[in-house]
Amino acid sequence: MPLIPEEPQIHESAQGPRATAAAGRPASTPRPVPGPRSAASPRPGRPGPGPARPAAPHPGAGQSPAKRPENRSDQRSTPQLQLIPAPADGALDAAEEALDLLLESGRAPGEILVLTTGDPHPWATHELSFGEDAYWAQQDAGDDVFFADASAVERAAARPVVIVAVNGGDEETAARALPTAMTRAGALLVVCGDSQRVTALLGVGV
């Protein structure tokens, strides 16, 4: 299924492993960084965001402001769905690559939720080491990518983009997590995993 125009093309090659350096977390949370990077900062060697474009003058300056049209993504009742085929042991790598592409295309870190059905993402493990309250406070702050176990998808807040790595776990967890993840995604749901299994769990064609 083709992506909506504003989203990057995420190729199936995303399942390959990557060797990347870790970037530090924002100054507001000076914590030791584990192996995986924090998506809140650009990766070393990759271009950061360009300079801000000056705002164009409003054509109706001096007049009563007209109501701005809603974003096209907000008008859709269901999110765009994209499947990235990957084996269970490669689903997390595929999700990481999809995350990188979305960030590089201009998506803000706070717009993205990453769920795992099997082993938790290393950043989820890292943040949970500070306690449940501090962990969920990261989600509430909304200023960084949030990594969570799919078993807690009901507690996860909605975000424009949700990435699900079907990297193992029991069928019950995955069967509950995928449909719920679709309700949490405002614009785009990316699922990395076995095509037949994901299609069966979602009950839709992808």
Secondary structure, DSSP 8 states (H G I E B T S, - for coil): ----TTS----GGGGS----------TTS-----SS--TTS--TTS------------TTTTS--------HHHH-SS-EEEEEE--GGGHHHHHHHHHHHHHHTT--GGGEEEEESSS--HHHHHHHTT-HHHHHHHHHH-SS-EEEEGGGGGGS--EEEEEEE--S--HHHHHHHHHHHHHHEEEEEEEEE-HHHHHHHHTS--
